[in-house]
Amino acid sequence: MNIELTPENLLIQLGYPVNEATLSQMQRIIANTPGFDKFAKHLLTLNDEVKRFGGIVALSNSKDYLKVKTDADTPEEIEAFTDYVKQWAEKYKVALEKVEGKNTYYILGHE
């Protein structure tokens, strides 16, 4: 199955309602993320995989980027989450920015 990754479909796949505000935000994120089309199809797998560690791929409230974060509280889950996210980013050549003091990474774009 091949899903066309329109902003609407991405919102739905990430669990967001499609409305004027979320659609506008997703369009800004796509425009602000260099090479988004080169790794976009892998975001859904990332979202599915990080759920194992209490994580999600989400719209950022403060920047026009997607973020991947976890609410895990055990060191083992946090380490597994971090390892998986870094491996994913390396595999698909995606630049990340760690949010200081949180188990959150901004997805900055294709390297």
MODELLER restraints for C-alpha pairs under 7 A, 6 or more apart:
rsr = mdl.restraints
at = mdl.atoms
rsr.add(forms.Gaussian(group=physical.xy_distance, feature=features.Distance(at['CA:5:A'], at['CA:41:A']), mean=6.99, stdev=0.5))
rsr.add(forms.Gaussian(group=physical.xy_distance, feature=features.Distance(at['CA:7:A'], at['CA:23:A']), mean=6.56, stdev=0.5))
rsr.add(forms.Gaussian(group=physical.xy_distance, feature=features.Distance(at['CA:7:A'], at['CA:26:A']), mean=6.01, stdev=0.5))
rsr.add(forms.Gaussian(group=physical.xy_distance, feature=features.Distance(at['CA:7:A'], at['CA:27:A']), mean=6.42, stdev=0.5))
rsr.add(forms.Gaussian(group=physical.xy_distance, feature=features.Distance(at['CA:8:A'], at['CA:18:A']), mean=6.25, stdev=0.5))
rsr.add(forms.Gaussian(group=physical.xy_distance, feature=features.Distance(at['CA:8:A'], at['CA:23:A']), mean=6.63, stdev=0.5))
rsr.add(forms.Gaussian(group=physical.xy_distance, feature=features.Distance(at['CA:11:A'], at['CA:17:A']), mean=6.71, stdev=0.5))
rsr.add(forms.Gaussian(group=physical.xy_distance, feature=features.Distance(at['CA:11:A'], at['CA:18:A']), mean=6.44, stdev=0.5))
rsr.add(forms.Gaussian(group=physical.xy_distance, feature=features.Distance(at['CA:12:A'], at['CA:18:A']), mean=6.96, stdev=0.5))
rsr.add(forms.Gaussian(group=physical.xy_distance, feature=features.Distance(at['CA:14:A'], at['CA:57:A']), mean=6.84, stdev=0.5))
rsr.add(forms.Gaussian(group=physical.xy_distance, feature=features.Distance(at['CA:28:A'], at['CA:64:A']), mean=6.16, stdev=0.5))
rsr.add(forms.Gaussian(group=physical.xy_distance, feature=features.Distance(at['CA:29:A'], at['CA:64:A']), mean=4.74, stdev=0.5))
rsr.add(forms.Gaussian(group=physical.xy_distance, feature=features.Distance(at['CA:29:A'], at['CA:65:A']), mean=5.00, stdev=0.5))
rsr.add(forms.Gaussian(group=physical.xy_distance, feature=features.Distance(at['CA:29:A'], at['CA:66:A']), mean=6.80, stdev=0.5))
rsr.add(forms.Gaussian(group=physical.xy_distance, feature=features.Distance(at['CA:30:A'], at['CA:36:A']), mean=6.18, stdev=0.5))
rsr.add(forms.Gaussian(group=physical.xy_distance, feature=features.Distance(at['CA:32:A'], at['CA:64:A']), mean=6.53, stdev=0.5))
rsr.add(forms.Gaussian(group=physical.xy_distance, feature=features.Distance(at['CA:33:A'], at['CA:65:A']), mean=6.89, stdev=0.5))
rsr.add(forms.Gaussian(group=physical.xy_distance, feature=features.Distance(at['CA:33:A'], at['CA:108:A']), mean=5.81, stdev=0.5))
rsr.add(forms.Gaussian(group=physical.xy_distance, feature=features.Distance(at['CA:33:A'], at['CA:109:A']), mean=4.80, stdev=0.5))
rsr.add(forms.Gaussian(group=physical.xy_distance, feature=features.Distance(at['CA:34:A'], at['CA:109:A']), mean=4.77, stdev=0.5))
rsr.add(forms.Gaussian(group=physical.xy_distance, feature=features.Distance(at['CA:34:A'], at['CA:110:A']), mean=5.88, stdev=0.5))
rsr.add(forms.Gaussian(group=physical.xy_distance, feature=features.Distance(at['CA:35:A'], at['CA:109:A']), mean=5.84, stdev=0.5))
rsr.add(forms.Gaussian(group=physical.xy_distance, feature=features.Distance(at['CA:35:A'], at['CA:110:A']), mean=4.89, stdev=0.5))
rsr.add(forms.Gaussian(group=physical.xy_distance, feature=features.Distance(at['CA:36:A'], at['CA:109:A']), mean=6.06, stdev=0.5))
rsr.add(forms.Gaussian(group=physical.xy_distance, feature=features.Distance(at['CA:36:A'], at['CA:110:A']), mean=6.61, stdev=0.5))
rsr.add(forms.Gaussian(group=physical.xy_distance, feature=features.Distance(at['CA:39:A'], at['CA:92:A']), mean=6.37, stdev=0.5))
rsr.add(forms.Gaussian(group=physical.xy_distance, feature=features.Distance(at['CA:47:A'], at['CA:56:A']), mean=5.39, stdev=0.5))
rsr.add(forms.Gaussian(group=physical.xy_distance, feature=features.Distance(at['CA:47:A'], at['CA:57:A']), mean=5.22, stdev=0.5))
rsr.add(forms.Gaussian(group=physical.xy_distance, feature=features.Distance(at['CA:50:A'], at['CA:56:A']), mean=6.05, stdev=0.5))
rsr.add(forms.Gaussian(group=physical.xy_distance, feature=features.Distance(at['CA:50:A'], at['CA:81:A']), mean=6.37, stdev=0.5))
rsr.add(forms.Gaussian(group=physical.xy_distance, feature=features.Distance(at['CA:53:A'], at['CA:70:A']), mean=6.79, stdev=0.5))
rsr.add(forms.Gaussian(group=physical.xy_distance, feature=features.Distance(at['CA:53:A'], at['CA:72:A']), mean=6.33, stdev=0.5))
rsr.add(forms.Gaussian(group=physical.xy_distance, feature=features.Distance(at['CA:53:A'], at['CA:77:A']), mean=5.52, stdev=0.5))
rsr.add(forms.Gaussian(group=physical.xy_distance, feature=features.Distance(at['CA:53:A'], at['CA:81:A']), mean=5.68, stdev=0.5))
rsr.add(forms.Gaussian(group=physical.xy_distance, feature=features.Distance(at['CA:54:A'], at['CA:70:A']), mean=5.26, stdev=0.5))
rsr.add(forms.Gaussian(group=physical.xy_distance, feature=features.Distance(at['CA:54:A'], at['CA:71:A']), mean=5.66, stdev=0.5))
rsr.add(forms.Gaussian(group=physical.xy_distance, feature=features.Distance(at['CA:54:A'], at['CA:72:A']), mean=5.34, stdev=0.5))
rsr.add(forms.Gaussian(group=physical.xy_distance, feature=features.Distance(at['CA:55:A'], at['CA:68:A']), mean=6.97, stdev=0.5))
rsr.add(forms.Gaussian(group=physical.xy_distance, feature=features.Distance(at['CA:55:A'], at['CA:69:A']), mean=5.27, stdev=0.5))
rsr.add(forms.Gaussian(group=physical.xy_distance, feature=features.Distance(at['CA:55:A'], at['CA:70:A']), mean=3.83, stdev=0.5))
rsr.add(forms.Gaussian(group=physical.xy_distance, feature=features.Distance(at['CA:55:A'], at['CA:71:A']), mean=6.40, stdev=0.5))
rsr.add(forms.Gaussian(group=physical.xy_distance, feature=features.Distance(at['CA:56:A'], at['CA:68:A']), mean=5.63, stdev=0.5))
rsr.add(forms.Gaussian(group=physical.xy_distance, feature=features.Distance(at['CA:56:A'], at['CA:69:A']), mean=5.67, stdev=0.5))
rsr.add(forms.Gaussian(group=physical.xy_distance, feature=features.Distance(at['CA:56:A'], at['CA:70:A']), mean=6.47, stdev=0.5))
rsr.add(forms.Gaussian(group=physical.xy_distance, feature=features.Distance(at['CA:57:A'], at['CA:66:A']), mean=6.80, stdev=0.5))
rsr.add(forms.Gaussian(group=physical.xy_distance, feature=features.Distance(at['CA:57:A'], at['CA:67:A']), mean=5.64, stdev=0.5))
rsr.add(forms.Gaussian(group=physical.xy_distance, feature=features.Distance(at['CA:57:A'], at['CA:68:A']), mean=4.34, stdev=0.5))
rsr.add(forms.Gaussian(group=physical.xy_distance, feature=features.Distance(at['CA:57:A'], at['CA:69:A']), mean=6.63, stdev=0.5))
rsr.add(forms.Gaussian(group=physical.xy_distance, feature=features.Distance(at['CA:58:A'], at['CA:66:A']), mean=5.66, stdev=0.5))
rsr.add(forms.Gaussian(group=physical.xy_distance, feature=features.Distance(at['CA:58:A'], at['CA:67:A']), mean=5.29, stdev=0.5))
rsr.add(forms.Gaussian(group=physical.xy_distance, feature=features.Distance(at['CA:58:A'], at['CA:68:A']), mean=6.16, stdev=0.5))
rsr.add(forms.Gaussian(group=physical.xy_distance, feature=features.Distance(at['CA:59:A'], at['CA:65:A']), mean=6.66, stdev=0.5))
rsr.add(forms.Gaussian(group=physical.xy_distance, feature=features.Distance(at['CA:59:A'], at['CA:66:A']), mean=4.80, stdev=0.5))
rsr.add(forms.Gaussian(group=physical.xy_distance, feature=features.Distance(at['CA:59:A'], at['CA:67:A']), mean=6.18, stdev=0.5))
rsr.add(forms.Gaussian(group=physical.xy_distance, feature=features.Distance(at['CA:60:A'], at['CA:66:A']), mean=5.65, stdev=0.5))
rsr.add(forms.Gaussian(group=physical.xy_distance, feature=features.Distance(at['CA:60:A'], at['CA:67:A']), mean=5.93, stdev=0.5))
rsr.add(forms.Gaussian(group=physical.xy_distance, feature=features.Distance(at['CA:65:A'], at['CA:106:A']), mean=6.23, stdev=0.5))
rsr.add(forms.Gaussian(group=physical.xy_distance, feature=features.Distance(at['CA:65:A'], at['CA:107:A']), mean=6.15, stdev=0.5))
rsr.add(forms.Gaussian(group=physical.xy_distance, feature=features.Distance(at['CA:65:A'], at['CA:108:A']), mean=6.60, stdev=0.5))
rsr.add(forms.Gaussian(group=physical.xy_distance, feature=features.Distance(at['CA:66:A'], at['CA:106:A']), mean=5.98, stdev=0.5))
rsr.add(forms.Gaussian(group=physical.xy_distance, feature=features.Distance(at['CA:66:A'], at['CA:107:A']), mean=5.54, stdev=0.5))
rsr.add(forms.Gaussian(group=physical.xy_distance, feature=features.Distance(at['CA:67:A'], at['CA:104:A']), mean=6.71, stdev=0.5))
rsr.add(forms.Gaussian(group=physical.xy_distance, feature=features.Distance(at['CA:67:A'], at['CA:105:A']), mean=5.45, stdev=0.5))
rsr.add(forms.Gaussian(group=physical.xy_distance, feature=features.Distance(at['CA:67:A'], at['CA:106:A']), mean=4.31, stdev=0.5))
rsr.add(forms.Gaussian(group=physical.xy_distance, feature=features.Distance(at['CA:67:A'], at['CA:107:A']), mean=5.61, stdev=0.5))
rsr.add(forms.Gaussian(group=physical.xy_distance, feature=features.Distance(at['CA:68:A'], at['CA:104:A']), mean=5.69, stdev=0.5))
rsr.add(forms.Gaussian(group=physical.xy_distance, feature=features.Distance(at['CA:68:A'], at['CA:105:A']), mean=5.35, stdev=0.5))
rsr.add(forms.Gaussian(group=physical.xy_distance, feature=features.Distance(at['CA:68:A'], at['CA:106:A']), mean=6.54, stdev=0.5))
rsr.add(forms.Gaussian(group=physical.xy_distance, feature=features.Distance(at['CA:69:A'], at['CA:103:A']), mean=5.71, stdev=0.5))
rsr.add(forms.Gaussian(group=physical.xy_distance, feature=features.Distance(at['CA:69:A'], at['CA:104:A']), mean=4.17, stdev=0.5))
rsr.add(forms.Gaussian(group=physical.xy_distance, feature=features.Distance(at['CA:69:A'], at['CA:105:A']), mean=6.37, stdev=0.5))
rsr.add(forms.Gaussian(group=physical.xy_distance, feature=features.Distance(at['CA:70:A'], at['CA:103:A']), mean=5.88, stdev=0.5))
rsr.add(forms.Gaussian(group=physical.xy_distance, feature=features.Distance(at['CA:70:A'], at['CA:104:A']), mean=6.69, stdev=0.5))
rsr.add(forms.Gaussian(group=physical.xy_distance, feature=features.Distance(at['CA:72:A'], at['CA:78:A']), mean=5.97, stdev=0.5))
rsr.add(forms.Gaussian(group=physical.xy_distance, feature=features.Distance(at['CA:89:A'], at['CA:95:A']), mean=6.63, stdev=0.5))
rsr.add(forms.Gaussian(group=physical.xy_distance, feature=features.Distance(at['CA:93:A'], at['CA:110:A']), mean=5.76, stdev=0.5))
rsr.add(forms.Gaussian(group=physical.xy_distance, feature=features.Distance(at['CA:93:A'], at['CA:111:A']), mean=5.42, stdev=0.5))
rsr.add(forms.Gaussian(group=physical.xy_distance, feature=features.Distance(at['CA:94:A'], at['CA:109:A']), mean=5.55, stdev=0.5))
rsr.add(forms.Gaussian(group=physical.xy_distance, feature=features.Distance(at['CA:94:A'], at['CA:110:A']), mean=4.52, stdev=0.5))
rsr.add(forms.Gaussian(group=physical.xy_distance, feature=features.Distance(at['CA:94:A'], at['CA:111:A']), mean=5.49, stdev=0.5))
rsr.add(forms.Gaussian(group=physical.xy_distance, feature=features.Distance(at['CA:95:A'], at['CA:107:A']), mean=6.28, stdev=0.5))
rsr.add(forms.Gaussian(group=physical.xy_distance, feature=features.Distance(at['CA:95:A'], at['CA:108:A']), mean=5.32, stdev=0.5))
rsr.add(forms.Gaussian(group=physical.xy_distance, feature=features.Distance(at['CA:95:A'], at['CA:109:A']), mean=5.47, stdev=0.5))
rsr.add(forms.Gaussian(group=physical.xy_distance, feature=features.Distance(at['CA:95:A'], at['CA:110:A']), mean=6.02, stdev=0.5))
rsr.add(forms.Gaussian(group=physical.xy_distance, feature=features.Distance(at['CA:95:A'], at['CA:111:A']), mean=5.67, stdev=0.5))
rsr.add(forms.Gaussian(group=physical.xy_distance, feature=features.Distance(at['CA:96:A'], at['CA:105:A']), mean=5.95, stdev=0.5))
rsr.add(forms.Gaussian(group=physical.xy_distance, feature=features.Distance(at['CA:96:A'], at['CA:106:A']), mean=5.49, stdev=0.5))
rsr.add(forms.Gaussian(group=physical.xy_distance, feature=features.Distance(at['CA:96:A'], at['CA:107:A']), mean=4.90, stdev=0.5))
rsr.add(forms.Gaussian(group=physical.xy_distance, feature=features.Distance(at['CA:96:A'], at['CA:108:A']), mean=5.49, stdev=0.5))
rsr.add(forms.Gaussian(group=physical.xy_distance, feature=features.Distance(at['CA:97:A'], at['CA:105:A']), mean=5.28, stdev=0.5))
rsr.add(forms.Gaussian(group=physical.xy_distance, feature=features.Distance(at['CA:97:A'], at['CA:106:A']), mean=5.02, stdev=0.5))
rsr.add(forms.Gaussian(group=physical.xy_distance, feature=features.Distance(at['CA:97:A'], at['CA:107:A']), mean=6.78, stdev=0.5))
rsr.add(forms.Gaussian(group=physical.xy_distance, feature=features.Distance(at['CA:97:A'], at['CA:108:A']), mean=6.88, stdev=0.5))
rsr.add(forms.Gaussian(group=physical.xy_distance, feature=features.Distance(at['CA:98:A'], at['CA:104:A']), mean=6.02, stdev=0.5))
rsr.add(forms.Gaussian(group=physical.xy_distance, feature=features.Distance(at['CA:98:A'], at['CA:105:A']), mean=4.44, stdev=0.5))
rsr.add(forms.Gaussian(group=physical.xy_distance, feature=features.Distance(at['CA:98:A'], at['CA:106:A']), mean=6.47, stdev=0.5))
rsr.add(forms.Gaussian(group=physical.xy_distance, feature=features.Distance(at['CA:99:A'], at['CA:105:A']), mean=5.78, stdev=0.5))
